[in-house]
Amino acid sequence: MGGIIELLDCTLRDGAYIVDGKFGTQAIRGIIKKLQDANVDIIECGWLKDSPHEEGTSFFHLPSDLQPYLVNKRDRVTYVAMIDWDRYQVDALPQCDGKTINAIRVVFPHGKHLEGIAVGREIAKKGYQVYFQAANTLMYSEQDLIMLAEEMNKVNPVGVSIVDTFGAMYHEDLERIVSVLNQTLDSQIRLGFHSHNNQQLSFALSMRFIELMRQTNRNCIVDASLCGMGRGAGNATTELVASYLNRKWQSNYDMNQILDAIDMYMPYFQENYVWGYSTPYFIAGMYCCHVNNIAYLQENHRANTQDMRNIIESLEPADRRKYDYDLLEKKYLENQNRAVDDAAVLAQLKEEFYGREILLIAPGITSKTEQEKVKSYIWDKNPMIIGVNAINTLYEYDYLFFVNSVRYEYAKESYASQFARTNKILLSNIKTNPDENERIVNFNRVVKRGWKHFDNAVINLLRLLEKLEVEQISIVGFDGFKHRYNESYADALLPTLNPDNQWDALNDEILDMFQDFQNSIKTNINIKFVTESIFDKQ
């Protein structure tokens, strides 16, 4: 038993989410050529869009736009582009002339299979091979799958693909879907599988899919991309799937050509863009959640993974599968704005801080490298010392100030003794019920939105100290970020809150927030930098 197994590479299509289609002419041309030279069966060259083609992108308006990117086109290779079922005017599509693509994949969401199939019918009339992708196939009940297959049988496409849109499948989910579709689909229709790696199962599920299909006589298609390049957690990797097919199922993919494609064209994208498994995208897989929700929380709020989980969990299952940013913002604010009555805390802190110079020890590396200078300053001025979002064991503190639950938990676990004996000021996004030696201040009392990194701990603490009418503030370790994470912090293992590594942009933003604070204060505050800082522009 066992039909033909075909490998479909979707680097230029799924990877377009990462680079907004802007691969560059040389990379598009080179990737296609290397893949066809490697004997890859189906090459997905990009998207068909309603907008005009921009040179160097994998967003095309008409099939003829691909002409400059195809070199020595192979007859045995299927060249395909994808359209979203409702985002392309099929009337504009010319008759297939075989000069560029000869196939089109139509993707449609759960509940829109009839509409997607109707689009496919029109495409087939123009002479193109038609493939379908049933997005979020995990949502289909057994009856849904039977109905999908029966409708597909009426149009007889080349193939229909199972899509693990949210990277949420386990083996038993795939087995259930394959079993129903294989029993109902006409035998000549190929069954495909497109995976996402949210739970580190993309390759494993792809292998299992192939094993299942080898138990039938049906031909099948497996999607993969170079280095797993694709939206969010990415896909199965072409290099792994091709090697597996060669070793286990007597395929004949030229691994040298595939590895050359990676060596020649992928390093730039790997160095400048981010995709692949991460804890936030694991959360998306765990809750069958659209990756745009995760991206929104990361880009707009720098939400840590625990907060992400709580926010996504608070959404209704149907809302997780779409991206309603207004609803997501509401849920984020509900999660962060845990109101507490902090009047007594503020009054107590104001009394304690009255007339004192406050020394802030931020986590920057100068708090370590210039410790003698700092300790001399402490001996001379006798300030009240506050550790900012981290513990440096070189110092004893009057207070620790935390704005982030990850840093709070890290300090608690890593420096348990010093953490326990030191008074702490926490924002209410961390907790609302204080433990011993903890004082909680409302989150919204000290944050000011308008910046991506609006929750910077030093800036937040400065706002709090202004409200407490502190007039003399000195700062250590507010250095500014270097391009290597372990060169920025006194504690090289301190959890990063800036996973995108955009250090220059982050420095510019913190400087803007600091200057905004200085320009907006209504009281007479003198701020002195004890150690060198890029934010000291006076």
C-alpha positions in Angstrom: 0.0 0.0 0.0 0.9 3.6 -0.2 0.5 6.3 -2.8 2.9 9.0 -3.9 4.2 11.4 -1.3 4.8 15.0 -2.6 6.7 17.7 -0.8 5.4 21.3 -1.0 7.7 24.1 0.0 5.8 27.2 1.2 8.8 29.4 2.2 7.9 32.3 -0.1 4.2 32.2 0.8 4.1 31.5 4.6 7.4 33.3 5.1 5.8 36.4 3.5 4.1 37.0 6.8 7.5 37.5 8.4 9.0 39.9 5.8 5.8 41.4 4.4 6.6 39.6 1.2 9.8 41.5 0.8 12.3 38.7 0.1 14.1 40.6 -2.7 14.3 39.6 -6.3 17.5 37.6 -5.9 16.2 35.6 -3.0 12.8 34.8 -4.6 14.5 33.7 -7.9 17.2 31.8 -6.1 15.0 30.0 -3.6 12.7 28.8 -6.5 15.6 27.7 -8.6 17.3 25.8 -5.7 14.0 24.1 -4.8 13.3 23.0 -8.3 16.9 21.7 -8.6 16.3 19.8 -5.4 13.4 18.0 -7.0 10.8 19.5 -4.6 7.5 18.5 -6.1 5.4 21.6 -5.5 6.8 25.2 -5.0 4.5 27.7 -3.5 5.8 31.0 -5.0 3.8 33.4 -2.9 0.4 35.0 -2.8 -2.0 36.4 -5.4 -3.3 39.8 -4.2 -5.6 42.4 -5.6 -2.9 45.1 -5.4 -0.2 45.6 -8.1 3.0 43.6 -7.8 5.9 45.3 -6.2 9.2 44.1 -7.5 11.1 41.9 -5.1 8.0 40.8 -3.2 6.2 37.4 -3.2 2.9 39.2 -3.4 1.7 39.0 -7.1 -1.3 40.4 -8.8 -1.3 38.3 -11.9 0.5 35.0 -12.7 2.6 36.9 -15.3 4.2 38.9 -12.5 6.2 35.7 -11.6 7.9 35.6 -15.0 11.1 37.4 -13.9 11.5 35.0 -10.9 11.4 31.7 -12.8 14.6 30.3 -14.2 14.7 27.1 -16.2 11.2 26.2 -15.2 10.8 22.4 -14.7 7.9 20.5 -16.3 7.8 18.0 -13.4 7.4 20.7 -10.8 4.0 22.2 -9.9 4.3 26.0 -9.3 1.5 27.3 -7.2 0.3 30.6 -5.6 -2.2 31.0 -2.8 -5.3 33.2 -2.6 -7.4 34.0 0.4 -11.0 33.0 -0.4 -12.3 36.5 0.0 -9.3 38.7 -0.8 -8.8 38.2 -4.5 -11.0 39.2 -7.4 -10.9 36.0 -9.5 -12.4 37.9 -12.4 -9.0 39.5 -12.9 -7.3 36.1 -13.2 -6.4 35.3 -16.8 -6.6 31.9 -18.4 -3.8 29.6 -17.4 -1.0 29.7 -20.1 1.4 27.4 -18.2 4.2 30.0 -18.5 4.4 30.6 -14.7 2.1 29.0 -12.1 -0.1 26.2 -13.1 -1.9 25.8 -9.8 -3.6 27.9 -7.2 -4.4 27.1 -3.6 -7.5 28.5 -2.0 -7.5 28.9 1.8 -10.8 29.3 3.7 -11.7 29.4 7.4 -13.9 27.0 9.2 -17.5 27.6 8.3 -16.7 29.1 4.9 -15.9 26.0 2.9 -18.8 26.5 0.4 -17.6 30.0 -0.3 -14.1 28.8 -0.8 -15.1 26.0 -3.0 -17.1 28.4 -5.2 -14.0 30.5 -5.7 -12.1 27.3 -6.6 -14.7 26.4 -9.3 -14.1 29.8 -11.0 -10.3 29.2 -10.9 -10.7 25.7 -12.4 -12.7 27.2 -15.3 -9.6 29.2 -16.2 -7.5 26.1 -16.6 -5.6 26.1 -13.3 -5.1 23.1 -11.0 -6.9 23.8 -7.8 -5.9 22.9 -4.3 -7.8 23.8 -1.1 -6.6 24.5 2.4 -9.2 24.0 5.2 -7.8 26.4 7.8 -8.2 25.4 11.5 -9.3 21.8 10.5 -9.1 20.9 14.2 -12.4 22.8 14.6 -14.3 20.4 12.3 -16.5 17.8 13.8 -16.8 14.4 12.2 -20.0 15.6 10.4 -18.2 18.8 9.3 -15.4 16.7 7.8 -17.8 14.5 6.0 -19.7 17.5 4.6 -16.4 19.1 3.6 -15.3 15.9 1.8 -18.6 15.5 0.0 -18.5 19.1 -1.3 -14.9 18.6 -2.4 -15.9 15.5 -4.3 -18.3 17.6 -6.4 -15.4 19.8 -7.7 -12.7 17.2 -7.7 -9.7 19.4 -6.8 -6.1 18.1 -7.1 -5.8 18.2 -3.3 -7.3 19.2 0.0 -5.0 20.0 2.9 -5.6 19.6 6.6 -4.3 22.8 8.4 -3.2 22.9 12.0 -3.7 26.7 12.0 -3.0 27.3 15.7 -0.4 24.5 16.2 -2.8 22.9 18.6 -3.1 19.3 17.3 -1.9 16.2 18.9 -1.4 12.8 17.2 -4.9 11.6 18.0 -6.4 14.8 16.5 -4.6 14.3 13.2 -5.5 10.6 13.2 -9.2 11.4 13.6 -9.2 14.0 10.8 -7.3 11.8 8.4 -9.5 8.8 9.1 -12.7 10.6 8.3 -11.4 12.5 5.2 -9.7 9.4 3.8 -12.9 7.4 4.0 -15.1 10.1 2.4 -12.9 11.9 -0.2 -12.8 10.5 -3.7 -9.6 8.4 -4.0 -8.0 10.5 -6.7 -8.0 13.6 -4.5 -4.7 14.1 -2.7 -4.8 14.7 1.0 -2.3 17.3 2.4 -1.1 18.5 5.8 0.1 21.9 6.8 1.4 22.2 10.3 2.5 24.9 12.7 5.1 24.4 15.4 3.5 26.0 18.4 3.9 22.9 20.5 7.2 21.7 18.9 5.2 19.0 17.1 5.2 20.2 13.5 7.8 17.7 12.3 6.5 14.8 14.4 2.9 15.4 13.2 4.2 15.6 9.6 5.9 12.2 10.0 2.8 10.7 11.5 0.7 12.1 8.7 3.0 10.4 6.2 2.8 7.1 8.1 -1.0 7.2 8.1 -1.1 7.9 4.4 1.3 5.1 3.6 -1.3 2.8 5.1 -3.7 3.9 2.3 -3.4 4.1 -1.5 -4.0 7.8 -1.6 -1.4 10.3 -2.8 -0.5 12.9 -0.2 1.2 16.3 0.1 3.3 17.5 3.0 3.9 21.3 3.5 7.2 22.6 4.8 9.4 25.6 4.6 13.2 26.4 4.7 14.2 26.7 8.3 10.5 26.4 9.2 10.0 30.0 8.1 6.4 31.1 8.6 4.1 33.1 10.7 4.4 32.8 14.5 5.8 29.5 15.5 6.6 28.6 11.9 6.2 25.3 10.1 7.8 21.9 9.6 11.2 22.5 8.0 11.8 21.5 4.4 15.3 20.2 5.2 14.0 17.8 7.9 11.0 16.6 6.0 13.0 16.0 2.8 15.7 14.1 4.7 13.0 12.0 6.4 11.4 11.2 3.1 14.7 10.3 1.5 15.7 8.0 4.4 12.4 6.3 5.1 10.3 6.4 2.0 12.8 6.3 -0.9 12.3 9.8 -2.1 15.0 11.5 -4.1 15.3 15.1 -2.9 18.7 16.7 -3.5 19.8 17.7 0.0 22.8 19.6 -1.2 20.5 22.0 -3.2 18.2 22.4 -0.2 21.1 23.2 2.1 22.6 25.5 -0.5 19.3 27.4 -0.5 19.5 27.8 3.3 23.2 28.9 3.2 22.7 31.4 0.4 19.4 33.0 1.2 18.2 32.3 4.8 20.9 33.8 7.1 19.8 37.4 6.4 16.2 36.6 7.3 17.3 34.6 10.4 19.4 37.5 11.6 16.8 40.2 11.0 13.5 38.5 11.7 12.0 36.2 14.3 9.9 33.1 13.9 9.7 29.6 15.3 8.8 28.0 18.6 8.5 30.3 21.6 6.7 30.2 24.9 4.1 32.8 23.8 3.3 30.8 20.7 3.0 27.7 22.8 0.3 29.5 24.6 -1.4 30.2 21.3 -1.2 26.5 20.5 -2.4 25.5 24.0 -5.6 27.6 23.6 -6.2 27.3 19.8 -5.5 31.0 19.6 -4.8 33.1 16.6 -1.1 34.2 16.6 -2.1 37.8 15.9 -3.4 38.0 19.5 0.0 36.9 20.8 1.7 39.4 18.5 -0.6 42.2 19.7 0.2 41.6 23.3 3.9 41.4 22.7 4.1 44.4 20.5 1.7 46.7 22.3 2.1 45.7 25.9 5.2 43.5 26.3 2.9 41.2 28.3 4.8 38.4 30.0 3.9 34.8 29.3 1.9 34.4 32.5 -0.2 37.5 31.7 -0.6 36.3 28.1 -2.0 33.0 29.4 -4.4 34.7 31.7 -5.6 37.1 29.1 -6.0 34.4 26.4 -7.7 32.1 28.9 -10.2 34.8 29.7 -11.4 34.9 26.1 -14.2 32.8 24.9 -13.0 29.9 22.6 -14.6 31.5 19.5 -12.9 34.8 20.3 -9.5 33.2 20.6 -9.6 32.0 17.0 -10.0 35.5 15.6 -8.3 38.7 16.5 -10.5 41.4 17.9 -8.0 43.9 19.1 -10.6 46.1 20.9 -11.7 43.0 22.9 -8.1 42.0 23.5 -7.2 45.5 24.8 -10.2 45.3 27.1 -9.1 42.0 28.5 -5.5 43.2 28.9 -6.6 46.2 30.9 -8.9 44.0 33.0 -5.8 41.8 33.7 -3.5 44.7 34.5 -5.9 47.1 36.3 -6.4 45.2 39.4 -7.5 48.1 41.5 -6.3 48.2 45.2 -6.9 50.8 47.8 -3.4 52.2 48.0 -4.1 55.5 49.9 -2.6 54.2 53.2 0.4 52.8 51.4 1.1 56.1 49.6 0.7 58.0 52.9 3.1 55.7 54.7 5.7 55.9 51.9 5.4 59.7 51.6 6.2 59.9 55.4 9.1 57.6 55.1 10.6 59.3 52.1 10.1 62.9 53.4 13.3 64.9 53.2 15.4 61.9 52.1 17.5 61.5 49.0 16.4 58.4 47.2 19.1 56.3 45.4 17.7 54.1 42.6 19.9 51.1 41.8 18.8 49.9 38.3 20.0 46.6 36.9 22.6 48.0 34.5 26.1 46.7 34.4 27.6 49.9 35.9 26.0 49.0 39.2 28.5 46.2 39.3 31.5 47.6 37.5 31.4 50.9 39.4 30.5 49.5 42.8 33.3 51.3 44.6 32.1 54.6 43.3 28.5 53.8 44.2 29.4 52.5 47.7 31.4 55.7 48.3 28.4 57.7 47.3 26.2 55.8 49.6 28.6 56.3 52.5 28.8 60.0 51.8 25.1 60.8 51.2 23.3 58.1 53.3 20.4 57.9 50.8 17.4 55.7 51.0 18.1 52.9 48.5 15.6 51.3 46.2 16.5 48.3 43.9 14.7 48.6 40.6 13.1 45.4 39.3 16.1 43.3 40.3 18.4 42.4 43.1 22.1 43.1 43.0 23.7 41.3 46.0 26.5 43.9 46.2 24.0 46.2 47.9 21.5 46.2 50.7 18.2 48.0 50.0 15.6 49.8 52.0 13.1 48.8 49.3 12.8 46.7 46.2 10.5 48.0 43.4 8.9 45.6 41.0 6.7 46.3 38.0 6.9 42.8 36.4 5.9 39.4 37.7 8.8 37.6 35.9 11.4 39.8 37.6 9.6 39.5 40.9 9.5 35.7 40.8 13.1 35.6 39.6 14.3 37.7 42.5 12.2 35.7 44.9 13.7 32.4 43.7 17.3 33.4 43.0 18.0 35.6 45.9 15.5 34.2 48.5 17.2 35.4 51.7 17.7 39.0 50.6 14.3 39.1 48.9 12.6 37.9 52.1 14.3 40.4 54.4 13.8 43.5 52.2 10.7 45.7 52.0 9.1 45.7 48.6 6.9 48.0 46.6 4.8 46.2 43.9 2.5 47.4 41.2 -1.0 45.8 41.3 -0.5 44.0 38.0 1.8 41.6 39.9 -0.6 40.9 42.8 -3.3 42.6 44.8 -2.9 40.9 48.2 0.5 41.7 49.8 2.7 39.3 51.6 4.8 40.3 54.6 7.0 43.4 53.9 5.1 44.2 50.7 3.3 47.4 49.7 1.1 47.5 46.6 0.5 50.6 44.4 -2.1 50.7 41.7 -0.6 49.9 38.3 -2.3 52.8 36.5 -1.0 55.3 39.1 2.5 55.2 37.6 2.2 54.1 34.0 1.7 56.4 31.1 0.8 54.8 27.8 1.9 56.0 24.4 5.1 54.0 24.1 5.6 50.3 23.3 7.8 49.9 26.5 5.6 52.1 28.7 6.2 49.9 31.7 9.9 50.7 32.0 10.6 50.2 35.8 12.9 53.3 36.3 10.4 55.6 34.6 7.5 54.1 36.5 9.4 54.5 39.8 10.3 58.2 39.0 6.6 58.9 38.5 5.8 57.3 41.8 8.5 59.3 43.6 7.1 62.5 42.1 3.7 61.6 43.6 5.4 61.1 46.9 6.9 64.6 46.6 10.5 63.3 46.7 12.9 66.2 45.6 16.3 64.5 45.4 16.8 61.4 43.3 20.1 59.8 42.3 20.4 56.9 39.9 22.8 54.0 39.4 22.8 51.4 36.6 20.3 53.2 34.3 22.9 52.8 31.6 21.1 52.2 28.4 21.1 48.9 26.5 24.1 47.6 24.6 23.8 45.3 21.6 24.6 42.2 23.6 22.2 41.3 26.4 24.8 40.0 28.8 26.8 43.2 28.5 23.8 45.3 29.6 23.0 43.8 33.0 24.9 43.3 36.2 23.1 39.9 36.5 23.7 38.2 33.1 20.9 35.7 33.9 18.3 38.4 34.6 15.2 37.5 32.5 14.9 39.6 29.4 11.8 41.7 28.9 12.9 42.7 25.4 13.0 39.5 23.3 13.1 41.4 19.9 16.7 42.6 20.5 15.8 46.0 19.1 18.2 47.7 21.5 18.7 51.0 19.7 15.0 51.6 19.3 14.5 50.7 22.9 17.1 53.2 24.1 15.5 55.9 22.0 12.1 55.1 23.5 13.3 55.1 27.1 15.1 58.5 26.4 11.8 59.9 25.1 9.9 58.7 28.1 12.6 60.1 30.5 12.5 63.5 28.8 8.7 63.4 28.8 8.8 62.8 32.6 11.3 65.7 33.1 9.1 68.0 31.0 5.9 67.1 32.8 6.9 67.2 36.4 5.2 69.9 38.5 7.4 69.8 41.5 11.1 70.6 42.0 12.9 67.3 41.5 16.7 67.1 41.1 17.9 64.0 39.3 21.5 63.1 39.4 23.3 60.2 37.6 25.9 58.6 39.8 27.1 56.2 37.0 27.3 57.0 33.3 24.0 56.8 31.4 23.1 57.5 27.8 19.9 59.1 29.1 21.9 61.8 30.9 21.6 64.6 28.4 22.1 67.5 30.7 
